[in-house]
Amino acid sequence: MKIYKIPQILKTIIFDIDGTLYTSDEYVKEQVDVQIRHWSDVNGWPHEEGRKKIADFRAEWSRNHNGQKISLGNAFTHFGVDIETSIEWRNQLLKPELYIHENPAVTEVLKALKKKYFLIAVTNNPKTAAYNTLKAIGVEKIITEIIGLDSCKKSKPSEEVLSLACKTAGCSAEECLSVGDRFDIDLALPLEKGMGAVLVDGAEDLIELGKVI
């Protein structure tokens, strides 16, 4: 866990979901790969060809943007796959219940945090897929507010997404803490907008986070 900034007055915690609220490299990778496989099938390509197209584009994009990373949803738009199609595919293809389950220690930390702060999930998956993930890990009644890909039709990082998160929580950016596992996607823009930020390496880091806020 790396703490970049904790707001002096903290009212809201914005959680990324995948790789943040649960730890499963298998499912994090499968979420990406199942979409690429489907995209390849739609275009009549071998799966490996689709994987290479996305990997090559992401590598080139990163080289041209000072090493930053681009989300899959934004990468897909380069190939003509609009956000609405990404939403449809993710709702259809993602099956979190096959890969992830509740971590009781993390659940207890989130319950304790909910007593002190407004908790909201902000994700690049659509809300239905995100809810299914929260349900699979047993926290859907703890984190009940979700901003997904279908909320703004924008993929993180996005100013519109952050503005909606603040509006939903009823607080300013300076009163929010963003928690995620990818700096470029989850934390760089929140820091730029005055939010706090904590980089985690899986859900187990949330247990440590609960001890310092």
C-alpha positions in Angstrom: 0.0 0.0 0.0 1.2 3.5 -0.9 -0.4 6.5 0.7 -0.2 9.6 -1.5 -2.5 11.9 0.4 -5.2 11.6 3.1 -7.6 14.6 3.2 -7.6 16.6 6.4 -11.4 16.4 6.4 -12.4 13.1 5.0 -16.1 12.4 4.2 -16.1 10.0 1.3 -14.1 7.0 0.1 -14.2 6.2 -3.6 -13.2 2.6 -4.2 -12.2 1.0 -7.4 -13.5 -2.5 -7.5 -11.4 -4.9 -9.5 -8.1 -5.6 -7.9 -9.0 -3.3 -5.1 -12.0 -4.8 -3.2 -10.9 -8.4 -4.0 -7.7 -10.1 -4.9 -7.8 -12.4 -7.9 -5.2 -12.0 -10.7 -7.1 -14.8 -12.5 -10.4 -12.8 -12.6 -8.8 -9.5 -13.3 -7.1 -11.0 -16.3 -10.2 -12.9 -17.4 -12.3 -9.8 -17.4 -10.0 -8.3 -20.1 -9.4 -11.5 -22.0 -13.0 -12.6 -22.3 -13.8 -9.3 -24.0 -10.9 -9.5 -26.3 -11.9 -13.1 -27.2 -15.4 -12.0 -27.9 -14.2 -9.0 -30.0 -12.0 -11.4 -32.0 -14.9 -13.8 -32.5 -17.1 -10.9 -33.8 -14.4 -10.0 -36.3 -13.5 -13.6 -37.3 -9.9 -13.4 -35.9 -8.0 -16.0 -33.9 -8.0 -14.9 -30.2 -4.3 -14.4 -30.3 -4.6 -11.9 -33.1 -7.1 -9.9 -31.1 -4.8 -10.0 -28.0 -1.9 -8.8 -30.1 -3.9 -5.9 -31.6 -4.9 -4.6 -28.1 -1.4 -5.2 -26.6 0.3 -3.4 -29.5 -2.0 -0.5 -29.3 -1.7 -0.1 -25.5 2.1 -0.3 -25.8 2.2 2.4 -28.5 -0.3 4.6 -26.5 1.8 4.2 -23.4 5.0 5.2 -25.3 3.2 8.3 -26.6 1.8 9.3 -23.2 4.9 9.2 -20.9 4.4 5.6 -19.8 0.7 6.0 -18.7 -1.8 3.2 -19.2 -5.1 3.2 -21.0 -8.2 1.3 -20.0 -9.5 -1.5 -22.2 -12.7 0.5 -22.8 -10.8 3.5 -24.1 -8.5 1.2 -26.1 -11.5 -0.5 -27.7 -12.8 2.9 -29.0 -9.7 3.2 -31.1 -10.9 0.1 -33.0 -14.5 1.3 -33.4 -16.0 -0.4 -30.4 -18.0 2.3 -28.7 -18.7 2.6 -25.0 -22.3 1.4 -25.4 -21.0 -1.8 -27.0 -18.5 -2.3 -24.2 -21.3 -1.9 -21.7 -23.3 -4.6 -23.5 -20.4 -7.0 -23.7 -19.4 -6.6 -20.1 -22.9 -7.2 -18.8 -23.1 -10.3 -21.0 -19.7 -11.8 -20.5 -18.4 -11.1 -17.0 -19.1 -13.9 -14.4 -17.5 -12.8 -11.1 -19.3 -15.5 -9.1 -17.1 -18.2 -10.9 -13.9 -16.6 -9.7 -14.2 -14.6 -6.5 -15.8 -14.8 -3.0 -16.1 -13.0 0.2 -13.1 -12.1 2.4 -14.5 -11.8 5.9 -11.7 -9.6 7.1 -12.2 -7.1 4.3 -15.9 -7.1 4.9 -15.4 -6.2 8.5 -13.1 -3.3 7.5 -15.7 -2.0 5.1 -18.4 -2.2 7.7 -16.3 -0.1 10.1 -15.5 2.4 7.4 -19.1 2.8 6.4 -19.9 3.9 10.0 -17.6 6.9 9.5 -17.6 7.7 5.8 -19.8 7.6 2.7 -18.6 4.7 0.5 -19.0 4.6 -3.2 -17.6 2.3 -5.9 -16.4 3.8 -9.2 -15.6 1.3 -11.9 -15.0 0.9 -15.6 -17.6 -1.9 -15.6 -21.3 -1.1 -16.0 -23.4 -0.9 -12.9 -25.0 -4.3 -13.3 -21.7 -6.1 -13.7 -20.2 -4.1 -10.8 -23.1 -5.0 -8.6 -22.7 -8.7 -9.4 -19.0 -8.3 -8.4 -19.9 -6.6 -5.1 -22.5 -9.4 -4.5 -19.9 -12.1 -5.2 -17.6 -10.7 -2.5 -20.5 -10.1 -0.1 -20.3 -6.3 0.2 -23.3 -5.2 -2.0 -25.2 -4.1 1.1 -22.1 -2.1 2.4 -21.2 -0.3 -0.8 -24.6 0.5 -2.3 -23.6 3.4 -4.5 -22.0 2.5 -7.8 -20.8 4.8 -10.7 -20.2 2.6 -13.7 -19.3 2.8 -17.3 -23.0 3.4 -18.1 -23.3 6.3 -15.7 -21.5 8.8 -17.8 -20.6 6.7 -20.8 -17.0 7.5 -19.8 -14.1 5.2 -18.9 -11.7 6.2 -16.1 -9.8 8.4 -15.8 -12.6 10.9 -16.4 -13.5 14.3 -14.9 -17.2 13.6 -15.5 -17.0 10.4 -13.4 -15.2 12.2 -10.5 -17.7 15.0 -10.6 -20.6 12.6 -10.5 -19.0 10.8 -7.5 -18.7 14.1 -5.6 -22.3 15.0 -6.5 -23.6 11.6 -5.4 -21.7 11.8 -2.1 -22.6 15.4 -1.5 -19.1 16.6 -0.8 -16.1 18.4 -2.5 -13.2 16.7 -4.2 -11.0 17.8 -1.3 -13.1 15.7 1.1 -12.7 12.5 -1.0 -10.2 9.7 -0.9 -9.7 7.6 -4.0 -8.5 4.0 -3.4 -7.4 1.8 -6.3 -4.8 -0.6 -7.7 -3.8 1.4 -10.8 -2.2 4.8 -10.4 -2.8 6.1 -13.9 -6.4 4.9 -14.1 -7.6 5.3 -10.5 -5.5 7.9 -8.7 -3.6 10.3 -11.0 -6.7 12.4 -11.9 -8.2 12.4 -8.4 -4.9 13.7 -7.1 -4.9 16.4 -9.8 -8.4 17.4 -8.7 -7.5 17.7 -5.0 -8.6 14.3 -3.7 -6.6 12.0 -1.5 -5.3 8.8 -3.0 -4.1 5.4 -1.8 -2.6 2.8 -4.1 -3.3 -0.8 -3.0 -2.0 -4.1 -4.1 -5.1 -6.1 -3.6 -7.9 -6.3 -1.0 -5.6 -7.3 1.9 -4.2 -3.7 1.9 -7.6 -2.5 2.8 -7.1 -4.0 6.2 -4.1 -1.8 6.7 -5.9 1.2 5.3 -8.6 0.7 7.9 -6.0 1.2 10.6 -4.9 4.6 9.4 -8.1 6.4 8.5 
